[in-house]
Amino acid sequence: METKRKLTVLRNILYCCFALGLLFLIIAALLYLPCKCFVANVYQGAFGIDISSYQNMWVYFVGLIKVILIFLFLVPAIAVHLVSLKQD
């Protein structure tokens, strides 16, 4: 029974990490939308990155974070959940 409890704790930690990561991603997207042109202009002036490249980097960033959240936290959480079900 101790192993099942450890698996449940691990599963809950992974689910919480996924939920927090998703929450931060949503907050970042909501903060990005109203000021994307301003930030793109700042990057263009400071680093010489044009606006379309900056927006493409943002899309790649969001896609990468979603993949990391799914495959680093959600998939192992589901796997641990299934393993803990078989412990009975």
Distance bins in CASP14 RR format, pairs under 12 A and 6 or more apart:
PFRMAT RR
TARGET T0000
AUTHOR 0000-0000-0000
RMODE 2
METHOD distances of the structure
MODEL  1
1 7 0 0 0 0 0 1 0 0 0 0 0
1 8 0 0 0 0 0 1 0 0 0 0 0
1 84 0 0 0 0 0 1 0 0 0 0 0
1 87 0 0 0 0 1 0 0 0 0 0 0
1 88 0 0 0 0 1 0 0 0 0 0 0
2 8 0 0 0 0 0 1 0 0 0 0 0
2 9 0 0 0 0 0 1 0 0 0 0 0
2 87 0 0 0 0 0 1 0 0 0 0 0
3 9 0 0 0 0 0 1 0 0 0 0 0
3 10 0 0 0 0 0 1 0 0 0 0 0
3 80 0 0 0 0 0 1 0 0 0 0 0
3 83 0 0 0 0 1 0 0 0 0 0 0
3 84 0 0 0 0 1 0 0 0 0 0 0
3 86 0 0 0 0 0 1 0 0 0 0 0
3 87 1 0 0 1 0 0 0 0 0 0 0
3 88 0 0 0 0 0 1 0 0 0 0 0
4 10 0 0 0 0 0 1 0 0 0 0 0
4 11 0 0 0 0 0 1 0 0 0 0 0
4 80 0 0 0 0 0 1 0 0 0 0 0
4 81 0 0 0 0 0 1 0 0 0 0 0
4 83 0 0 0 0 1 0 0 0 0 0 0
4 84 1 0 1 0 0 0 0 0 0 0 0
4 85 0 0 0 0 1 0 0 0 0 0 0
4 86 0 0 0 0 1 0 0 0 0 0 0
4 87 1 0 1 0 0 0 0 0 0 0 0
4 88 1 0 0 1 0 0 0 0 0 0 0
5 11 0 0 0 0 0 1 0 0 0 0 0
5 12 0 0 0 0 0 1 0 0 0 0 0
5 84 0 0 0 0 1 0 0 0 0 0 0
5 87 0 0 0 0 1 0 0 0 0 0 0
6 12 0 0 0 0 0 1 0 0 0 0 0
6 13 0 0 0 0 0 1 0 0 0 0 0
6 80 0 0 0 0 1 0 0 0 0 0 0
6 83 0 0 0 0 0 1 0 0 0 0 0
6 84 0 0 0 0 1 0 0 0 0 0 0
6 87 0 0 0 0 0 1 0 0 0 0 0
7 13 0 0 0 0 0 1 0 0 0 0 0
7 14 0 0 0 0 0 1 0 0 0 0 0
7 76 0 0 0 0 0 1 0 0 0 0 0
7 77 0 0 0 0 0 1 0 0 0 0 0
7 79 0 0 0 0 0 1 0 0 0 0 0
7 80 1 0 1 0 0 0 0 0 0 0 0
7 81 0 0 0 0 1 0 0 0 0 0 0
7 82 0 0 0 0 0 1 0 0 0 0 0
7 83 1 0 0 1 0 0 0 0 0 0 0
7 84 1 0 1 0 0 0 0 0 0 0 0
7 85 0 0 0 0 1 0 0 0 0 0 0
7 86 0 0 0 0 0 1 0 0 0 0 0
7 87 1 0 0 1 0 0 0 0 0 0 0
7 88 0 0 0 0 0 1 0 0 0 0 0
8 14 0 0 0 0 0 1 0 0 0 0 0
8 15 0 0 0 0 0 1 0 0 0 0 0
8 77 0 0 0 0 0 1 0 0 0 0 0
8 80 0 0 0 0 1 0 0 0 0 0 0
8 81 0 0 0 0 1 0 0 0 0 0 0
8 83 0 0 0 0 0 1 0 0 0 0 0
8 84 1 0 1 0 0 0 0 0 0 0 0
8 85 0 0 0 0 0 1 0 0 0 0 0
8 87 0 0 0 0 1 0 0 0 0 0 0
9 15 0 0 0 0 0 1 0 0 0 0 0
9 16 0 0 0 0 0 1 0 0 0 0 0
9 77 0 0 0 0 0 1 0 0 0 0 0
9 80 0 0 0 0 1 0 0 0 0 0 0
9 84 0 0 0 0 0 1 0 0 0 0 0
10 16 0 0 0 0 0 1 0 0 0 0 0
10 17 0 0 0 0 0 1 0 0 0 0 0
10 73 0 0 0 0 0 1 0 0 0 0 0
10 76 0 0 0 0 1 0 0 0 0 0 0
10 77 0 0 0 0 1 0 0 0 0 0 0
10 79 0 0 0 0 0 1 0 0 0 0 0
10 80 1 0 1 0 0 0 0 0 0 0 0
10 81 0 0 0 0 1 0 0 0 0 0 0
10 83 0 0 0 0 1 0 0 0 0 0 0
10 84 0 0 0 0 1 0 0 0 0 0 0
11 17 0 0 0 0 0 1 0 0 0 0 0
11 18 0 0 0 0 0 1 0 0 0 0 0
11 73 0 0 0 0 0 1 0 0 0 0 0
11 74 0 0 0 0 0 1 0 0 0 0 0
11 75 0 0 0 0 0 1 0 0 0 0 0
11 76 0 0 0 0 1 0 0 0 0 0 0
11 77 1 0 1 0 0 0 0 0 0 0 0
11 78 0 0 0 0 1 0 0 0 0 0 0
11 79 0 0 0 0 1 0 0 0 0 0 0
11 80 1 0 1 0 0 0 0 0 0 0 0
11 81 1 0 1 0 0 0 0 0 0 0 0
11 82 0 0 0 0 1 0 0 0 0 0 0
11 83 0 0 0 0 1 0 0 0 0 0 0
11 84 1 0 0 1 0 0 0 0 0 0 0
11 85 0 0 0 0 0 1 0 0 0 0 0
11 87 0 0 0 0 0 1 0 0 0 0 0
12 18 0 0 0 0 0 1 0 0 0 0 0
12 19 0 0 0 0 0 1 0 0 0 0 0
12 73 0 0 0 0 0 1 0 0 0 0 0
12 77 0 0 0 0 1 0 0 0 0 0 0
12 80 0 0 0 0 1 0 0 0 0 0 0
12 81 0 0 0 0 1 0 0 0 0 0 0
12 84 0 0 0 0 0 1 0 0 0 0 0
13 19 0 0 0 0 0 1 0 0 0 0 0
13 20 0 0 0 0 0 1 0 0 0 0 0
13 73 0 0 0 0 1 0 0 0 0 0 0
13 76 0 0 0 0 0 1 0 0 0 0 0
13 77 0 0 0 0 1 0 0 0 0 0 0
13 80 0 0 0 0 1 0 0 0 0 0 0
14 20 0 0 0 0 0 1 0 0 0 0 0
14 21 0 0 0 0 0 1 0 0 0 0 0
14 69 0 0 0 0 0 1 0 0 0 0 0
14 70 0 0 0 0 0 1 0 0 0 0 0
14 71 0 0 0 0 0 1 0 0 0 0 0
14 72 0 0 0 0 1 0 0 0 0 0 0
14 73 1 0 1 0 0 0 0 0 0 0 0
14 74 1 0 0 1 0 0 0 0 0 0 0
14 75 0 0 0 0 1 0 0 0 0 0 0
14 76 1 0 1 0 0 0 0 0 0 0 0
14 77 1 1 0 0 0 0 0 0 0 0 0
14 78 0 0 0 0 1 0 0 0 0 0 0
14 79 0 0 0 0 1 0 0 0 0 0 0
14 80 1 0 0 1 0 0 0 0 0 0 0
14 81 0 0 0 0 1 0 0 0 0 0 0
14 84 0 0 0 0 0 1 0 0 0 0 0
15 21 0 0 0 0 0 1 0 0 0 0 0
15 22 0 0 0 0 0 1 0 0 0 0 0
15 69 0 0 0 0 0 1 0 0 0 0 0
15 73 1 0 0 1 0 0 0 0 0 0 0
15 74 1 0 0 1 0 0 0 0 0 0 0
15 75 0 0 0 0 0 1 0 0 0 0 0
15 76 0 0 0 0 0 1 0 0 0 0 0
15 77 1 0 1 0 0 0 0 0 0 0 0
15 78 0 0 0 0 1 0 0 0 0 0 0
15 80 0 0 0 0 1 0 0 0 0 0 0
15 81 0 0 0 0 1 0 0 0 0 0 0
16 22 0 0 0 0 0 1 0 0 0 0 0
16 23 0 0 0 0 0 1 0 0 0 0 0
16 73 0 0 0 0 1 0 0 0 0 0 0
16 74 0 0 0 0 0 1 0 0 0 0 0
16 77 0 0 0 0 1 0 0 0 0 0 0
17 23 0 0 0 0 0 1 0 0 0 0 0
17 24 0 0 0 0 0 1 0 0 0 0 0
17 68 0 0 0 0 0 1 0 0 0 0 0
17 69 0 0 0 0 1 0 0 0 0 0 0
17 70 0 0 0 0 0 1 0 0 0 0 0
17 72 0 0 0 0 1 0 0 0 0 0 0
17 73 1 0 1 0 0 0 0 0 0 0 0
17 74 0 0 0 0 1 0 0 0 0 0 0
17 76 0 0 0 0 1 0 0 0 0 0 0
17 77 0 0 0 0 1 0 0 0 0 0 0
18 24 0 0 0 0 0 1 0 0 0 0 0
18 25 0 0 0 0 0 1 0 0 0 0 0
18 65 0 0 0 0 0 1 0 0 0 0 0
18 66 0 0 0 0 0 1 0 0 0 0 0
18 68 0 0 0 0 0 1 0 0 0 0 0
18 69 1 0 1 0 0 0 0 0 0 0 0
18 70 1 0 0 1 0 0 0 0 0 0 0
18 71 0 0 0 0 0 1 0 0 0 0 0
18 72 0 0 0 0 1 0 0 0 0 0 0
18 73 1 1 0 0 0 0 0 0 0 0 0
18 74 1 0 1 0 0 0 0 0 0 0 0
18 75 0 0 0 0 1 0 0 0 0 0 0
18 76 0 0 0 0 1 0 0 0 0 0 0
18 77 1 0 0 1 0 0 0 0 0 0 0
18 78 0 0 0 0 1 0 0 0 0 0 0
19 25 0 0 0 0 0 1 0 0 0 0 0
19 26 0 0 0 0 0 1 0 0 0 0 0
19 69 0 0 0 0 1 0 0 0 0 0 0
19 73 0 0 0 0 1 0 0 0 0 0 0
19 74 0 0 0 0 1 0 0 0 0 0 0
19 77 0 0 0 0 0 1 0 0 0 0 0
20 26 0 0 0 0 0 1 0 0 0 0 0
20 27 0 0 0 0 0 1 0 0 0 0 0
20 69 0 0 0 0 1 0 0 0 0 0 0
20 73 0 0 0 0 1 0 0 0 0 0 0
21 27 0 0 0 0 1 0 0 0 0 0 0
21 28 0 0 0 0 1 0 0 0 0 0 0
21 29 0 0 0 0 0 1 0 0 0 0 0
21 65 1 0 0 1 0 0 0 0 0 0 0
21 66 0 0 0 0 1 0 0 0 0 0 0
21 68 0 0 0 0 1 0 0 0 0 0 0
21 69 1 0 1 0 0 0 0 0 0 0 0
21 70 0 0 0 0 0 1 0 0 0 0 0
21 72 0 0 0 0 0 1 0 0 0 0 0
21 73 1 0 0 1 0 0 0 0 0 0 0
21 74 0 0 0 0 0 1 0 0 0 0 0
22 28 0 0 0 0 0 1 0 0 0 0 0
22 29 0 0 0 0 0 1 0 0 0 0 0
22 62 0 0 0 0 0 1 0 0 0 0 0
22 65 0 0 0 0 1 0 0 0 0 0 0
22 66 0 0 0 0 1 0 0 0 0 0 0
22 68 0 0 0 0 0 1 0 0 0 0 0
22 69 1 0 0 1 0 0 0 0 0 0 0
22 70 0 0 0 0 1 0 0 0 0 0 0
22 73 0 0 0 0 1 0 0 0 0 0 0
22 74 0 0 0 0 1 0 0 0 0 0 0
23 29 0 0 0 0 0 1 0 0 0 0 0
23 30 0 0 0 0 0 1 0 0 0 0 0
23 65 0 0 0 0 0 1 0 0 0 0 0
23 69 0 0 0 0 0 1 0 0 0 0 0
24 30 0 0 0 0 0 1 0 0 0 0 0
24 31 0 0 0 0 0 1 0 0 0 0 0
24 62 0 0 0 0 0 1 0 0 0 0 0
24 65 0 0 0 0 1 0 0 0 0 0 0
24 66 0 0 0 0 0 1 0 0 0 0 0
24 68 0 0 0 0 0 1 0 0 0 0 0
24 69 0 0 0 0 1 0 0 0 0 0 0
25 31 0 0 0 0 0 1 0 0 0 0 0
25 32 0 0 0 0 0 1 0 0 0 0 0
25 58 0 0 0 0 0 1 0 0 0 0 0
25 61 0 0 0 0 1 0 0 0 0 0 0
25 62 1 0 0 1 0 0 0 0 0 0 0
25 63 0 0 0 0 1 0 0 0 0 0 0
25 64 0 0 0 0 0 1 0 0 0 0 0
25 65 1 0 1 0 0 0 0 0 0 0 0
25 66 1 0 0 1 0 0 0 0 0 0 0
25 67 0 0 0 0 0 1 0 0 0 0 0
25 68 0 0 0 0 1 0 0 0 0 0 0
25 69 1 0 0 1 0 0 0 0 0 0 0
25 70 0 0 0 0 0 1 0 0 0 0 0
26 32 0 0 0 0 0 1 0 0 0 0 0
26 33 0 0 0 0 0 1 0 0 0 0 0
26 62 0 0 0 0 0 1 0 0 0 0 0
26 65 0 0 0 0 0 1 0 0 0 0 0
26 66 0 0 0 0 0 1 0 0 0 0 0
26 69 0 0 0 0 0 1 0 0 0 0 0
27 33 0 0 0 0 0 1 0 0 0 0 0
28 35 0 0 0 0 0 1 0 0 0 0 0
28 36 0 0 0 0 0 1 0 0 0 0 0
28 39 0 0 0 0 0 1 0 0 0 0 0
28 58 0 0 0 0 1 0 0 0 0 0 0
28 61 0 0 0 0 1 0 0 0 0 0 0
28 62 0 0 0 0 1 0 0 0 0 0 0
28 63 0 0 0 0 0 1 0 0 0 0 0
28 65 0 0 0 0 1 0 0 0 0 0 0
28 66 0 0 0 0 0 1 0 0 0 0 0
29 35 0 0 0 0 0 1 0 0 0 0 0
29 36 0 0 0 0 0 1 0 0 0 0 0
29 58 0 0 0 0 1 0 0 0 0 0 0
29 59 0 0 0 0 0 1 0 0 0 0 0
29 61 0 0 0 0 0 1 0 0 0 0 0
29 62 1 0 0 1 0 0 0 0 0 0 0
29 63 0 0 0 0 0 1 0 0 0 0 0
29 65 0 0 0 0 1 0 0 0 0 0 0
29 66 0 0 0 0 0 1 0 0 0 0 0
30 36 0 0 0 0 0 1 0 0 0 0 0
31 38 0 0 0 0 0 1 0 0 0 0 0
31 39 0 0 0 0 1 0 0 0 0 0 0
31 58 0 0 0 0 0 1 0 0 0 0 0
32 38 0 0 0 0 0 1 0 0 0 0 0
32 39 1 0 0 1 0 0 0 0 0 0 0
32 40 0 0 0 0 0 1 0 0 0 0 0
32 54 0 0 0 0 0 1 0 0 0 0 0
32 55 0 0 0 0 1 0 0 0 0 0 0
32 57 0 0 0 0 0 1 0 0 0 0 0
32 58 1 0 0 1 0 0 0 0 0 0 0
32 59 0 0 0 0 0 1 0 0 0 0 0
32 61 0 0 0 0 1 0 0 0 0 0 0
32 62 0 0 0 0 1 0 0 0 0 0 0
33 39 0 0 0 0 0 1 0 0 0 0 0
33 55 0 0 0 0 0 1 0 0 0 0 0
33 58 0 0 0 0 0 1 0 0 0 0 0
33 62 0 0 0 0 0 1 0 0 0 0 0
35 41 0 0 0 0 1 0 0 0 0 0 0
35 42 0 0 0 0 1 0 0 0 0 0 0
35 43 0 0 0 0 0 1 0 0 0 0 0
35 58 0 0 0 0 0 1 0 0 0 0 0
36 42 0 0 0 0 0 1 0 0 0 0 0
36 43 0 0 0 0 0 1 0 0 0 0 0
36 51 0 0 0 0 1 0 0 0 0 0 0
36 52 0 0 0 0 0 1 0 0 0 0 0
36 54 0 0 0 0 1 0 0 0 0 0 0
36 55 1 0 0 1 0 0 0 0 0 0 0
36 57 0 0 0 0 0 1 0 0 0 0 0
36 58 1 0 0 1 0 0 0 0 0 0 0
36 59 0 0 0 0 0 1 0 0 0 0 0
37 43 0 0 0 0 0 1 0 0 0 0 0
37 44 0 0 0 0 0 1 0 0 0 0 0
37 51 1 0 0 1 0 0 0 0 0 0 0
37 52 0 0 0 0 0 1 0 0 0 0 0
37 54 0 0 0 0 1 0 0 0 0 0 0
37 55 0 0 0 0 1 0 0 0 0 0 0
38 44 0 0 0 0 0 1 0 0 0 0 0
38 45 0 0 0 0 0 1 0 0 0 0 0
38 51 0 0 0 0 0 1 0 0 0 0 0
38 54 0 0 0 0 0 1 0 0 0 0 0
39 45 0 0 0 0 0 1 0 0 0 0 0
39 46 0 0 0 0 0 1 0 0 0 0 0
39 47 0 0 0 0 0 1 0 0 0 0 0
39 49 0 0 0 0 0 1 0 0 0 0 0
39 51 0 0 0 0 1 0 0 0 0 0 0
39 54 1 0 0 1 0 0 0 0 0 0 0
39 55 0 0 0 0 1 0 0 0 0 0 0
39 57 0 0 0 0 0 1 0 0 0 0 0
39 58 0 0 0 0 1 0 0 0 0 0 0
40 46 0 0 0 0 0 1 0 0 0 0 0
40 47 0 0 0 0 0 1 0 0 0 0 0
40 48 0 0 0 0 0 1 0 0 0 0 0
40 49 0 0 0 0 1 0 0 0 0 0 0
40 50 0 0 0 0 1 0 0 0 0 0 0
40 51 1 0 1 0 0 0 0 0 0 0 0
40 52 0 0 0 0 1 0 0 0 0 0 0
40 53 0 0 0 0 1 0 0 0 0 0 0
40 54 1 0 1 0 0 0 0 0 0 0 0
40 55 1 0 0 1 0 0 0 0 0 0 0
40 56 0 0 0 0 0 1 0 0 0 0 0
40 57 0 0 0 0 1 0 0 0 0 0 0
40 58 0 0 0 0 1 0 0 0 0 0 0
41 47 0 0 0 0 0 1 0 0 0 0 0
41 48 0 0 0 0 0 1 0 0 0 0 0
41 49 0 0 0 0 0 1 0 0 0 0 0
41 50 0 0 0 0 0 1 0 0 0 0 0
41 51 1 0 0 1 0 0 0 0 0 0 0
41 54 0 0 0 0 1 0 0 0 0 0 0
41 55 0 0 0 0 0 1 0 0 0 0 0
42 48 0 0 0 0 0 1 0 0 0 0 0
42 49 0 0 0 0 1 0 0 0 0 0 0
42 51 0 0 0 0 0 1 0 0 0 0 0
42 54 0 0 0 0 1 0 0 0 0 0 0
43 49 1 0 1 0 0 0 0 0 0 0 0
43 50 0 0 0 0 1 0 0 0 0 0 0
43 51 0 0 0 0 1 0 0 0 0 0 0
43 52 0 0 0 0 0 1 0 0 0 0 0
43 53 0 0 0 0 1 0 0 0 0 0 0
43 54 1 0 1 0 0 0 0 0 0 0 0
43 55 0 0 0 0 0 1 0 0 0 0 0
43 56 0 0 0 0 0 1 0 0 0 0 0
43 57 0 0 0 0 1 0 0 0 0 0 0
43 58 0 0 0 0 0 1 0 0 0 0 0
44 50 1 0 0 1 0 0 0 0 0 0 0
44 51 1 0 0 1 0 0 0 0 0 0 0
44 52 0 0 0 0 0 1 0 0 0 0 0
44 53 0 0 0 0 1 0 0 0 0 0 0
44 54 1 0 0 1 0 0 0 0 0 0 0
44 55 0 0 0 0 0 1 0 0 0 0 0
45 51 0 0 0 0 0 1 0 0 0 0 0
45 54 0 0 0 0 0 1 0 0 0 0 0
46 54 0 0 0 0 0 1 0 0 0 0 0
47 53 0 0 0 0 1 0 0 0 0 0 0
47 54 0 0 0 0 1 0 0 0 0 0 0
47 57 0 0 0 0 0 1 0 0 0 0 0
48 54 0 0 0 0 1 0 0 0 0 0 0
49 55 0 0 0 0 0 1 0 0 0 0 0
49 56 0 0 0 0 1 0 0 0 0 0 0
49 57 1 0 0 1 0 0 0 0 0 0 0
49 58 0 0 0 0 0 1 0 0 0 0 0
50 56 0 0 0 0 1 0 0 0 0 0 0
50 57 0 0 0 0 0 1 0 0 0 0 0
51 57 0 0 0 0 0 1 0 0 0 0 0
51 58 0 0 0 0 0 1 0 0 0 0 0
52 58 0 0 0 0 0 1 0 0 0 0 0
52 59 0 0 0 0 0 1 0 0 0 0 0
53 59 0 0 0 0 0 1 0 0 0 0 0
53 60 0 0 0 0 0 1 0 0 0 0 0
54 60 0 0 0 0 0 1 0 0 0 0 0
54 61 0 0 0 0 0 1 0 0 0 0 0
55 61 0 0 0 0 0 1 0 0 0 0 0
55 62 0 0 0 0 0 1 0 0 0 0 0
56 62 0 0 0 0 0 1 0 0 0 0 0
56 63 0 0 0 0 0 1 0 0 0 0 0
57 63 0 0 0 0 0 1 0 0 0 0 0
57 64 0 0 0 0 0 1 0 0 0 0 0
58 64 0 0 0 0 0 1 0 0 0 0 0
58 65 0 0 0 0 0 1 0 0 0 0 0
59 65 0 0 0 0 0 1 0 0 0 0 0
59 66 0 0 0 0 0 1 0 0 0 0 0
60 66 0 0 0 0 0 1 0 0 0 0 0
60 67 0 0 0 0 0 1 0 0 0 0 0
61 67 0 0 0 0 0 1 0 0 0 0 0
61 68 0 0 0 0 0 1 0 0 0 0 0
62 68 0 0 0 0 0 1 0 0 0 0 0
62 69 0 0 0 0 0 1 0 0 0 0 0
63 69 0 0 0 0 1 0 0 0 0 0 0
63 70 0 0 0 0 1 0 0 0 0 0 0
63 71 0 0 0 0 0 1 0 0 0 0 0
64 70 0 0 0 0 0 1 0 0 0 0 0
64 71 0 0 0 0 0 1 0 0 0 0 0
64 72 0 0 0 0 0 1 0 0 0 0 0
65 71 0 0 0 0 0 1 0 0 0 0 0
65 72 0 0 0 0 0 1 0 0 0 0 0
65 73 0 0 0 0 0 1 0 0 0 0 0
66 72 0 0 0 0 0 1 0 0 0 0 0
66 73 0 0 0 0 0 1 0 0 0 0 0
66 74 0 0 0 0 0 1 0 0 0 0 0
67 73 0 0 0 0 0 1 0 0 0 0 0
67 74 0 0 0 0 0 1 0 0 0 0 0
67 75 0 0 0 0 0 1 0 0 0 0 0
68 74 0 0 0 0 0 1 0 0 0 0 0
68 75 0 0 0 0 0 1 0 0 0 0 0
69 75 0 0 0 0 1 0 0 0 0 0 0
69 76 0 0 0 0 0 1 0 0 0 0 0
69 77 0 0 0 0 0 1 0 0 0 0 0
70 76 0 0 0 0 0 1 0 0 0 0 0
70 77 0 0 0 0 0 1 0 0 0 0 0
70 78 0 0 0 0 0 1 0 0 0 0 0
71 77 0 0 0 0 0 1 0 0 0 0 0
71 78 0 0 0 0 0 1 0 0 0 0 0
71 79 0 0 0 0 0 1 0 0 0 0 0
73 79 0 0 0 0 0 1 0 0 0 0 0
73 80 0 0 0 0 0 1 0 0 0 0 0
74 80 0 0 0 0 0 1 0 0 0 0 0
74 81 0 0 0 0 0 1 0 0 0 0 0
75 81 0 0 0 0 0 1 0 0 0 0 0
75 82 0 0 0 0 0 1 0 0 0 0 0
76 82 0 0 0 0 0 1 0 0 0 0 0
76 83 0 0 0 0 0 1 0 0 0 0 0
77 83 0 0 0 0 0 1 0 0 0 0 0
77 84 0 0 0 0 0 1 0 0 0 0 0
78 84 0 0 0 0 0 1 0 0 0 0 0
78 85 0 0 0 0 0 1 0 0 0 0 0
79 85 0 0 0 0 0 1 0 0 0 0 0
79 86 0 0 0 0 0 1 0 0 0 0 0
80 86 0 0 0 0 0 1 0 0 0 0 0
80 87 0 0 0 0 0 1 0 0 0 0 0
81 87 0 0 0 0 0 1 0 0 0 0 0
82 88 0 0 0 0 0 1 0 0 0 0 0
END
